[in-house]
Amino acid sequence: STQSTWAVYLDLKPAERHHIDTIIHISMFGLAAPVYLLFGVAGYLQLGSKVADPKCSNVLLCFSSAMVQAGSLAVVATNLLKYPLLALPFRDTLNGVLLHNVGVSKWFIIAEMLAFSVFVYLAAYLLGTVGLVLELIGVTCGSLMTYFLPAMFYYKAHALQGGVSAQGLAGVVVMLLAGTCISSFGIFQIIYQCV
């Protein structure tokens, strides 16, 4: 996942760090993309003709098969289990940037995570639906994980190896602009839904 890319880079021996591009490409194109495509195609092959029905805006309301029930449970389990995967790197990054990891005690981390969890709960409560909170997290954190962090990791990794080429810098700028546009559009869409 994106948040562990920098940790993987730092775990490599200095002489092997030039392989980080290969690791990223293999994990993206050799693992993540085929899995997403496989499950996306399988879903459409099984349910595609029924999804066109305008009454089926929510798949769970239109299908009661065991496969859909199992998929629903898997989505719930994934969302519950990924909370630490998103919150912990967020916390570590925030502490690294704001506090430079100086004087961060166990009690501070517990209080920090409790405050973060209360904030997420209050956001869900005030917006009246967990769906909007998840959409907001998706367009902000999703863009951060998909566009901003990979671009910054690429830039930092290559800057440490002697510099970023003009082509690489252009790629970083494109990723940052795409992430900004996508997250801005998503935020405006959520605000429009709330009004």
ABEGO torsion letter per residue (X at the ends): XAAAAAAAAAABBAAAAAAAAAAAAAAAAAAAAAAAAAAAAAAAAAAAAAAABAABABAAAABABAAAAAAAAAAAAAAAAAAAAAAAAAAAAAAAAAAGGBGBBAAAAAAAAAAAAAAAAAAAAAAGBAAAAAAAAAAAAAAAAAAAAAAAAAAAAAAAAGEBBAAAAAAAAAAAAAAAAAAAAAAAAAAAAAX
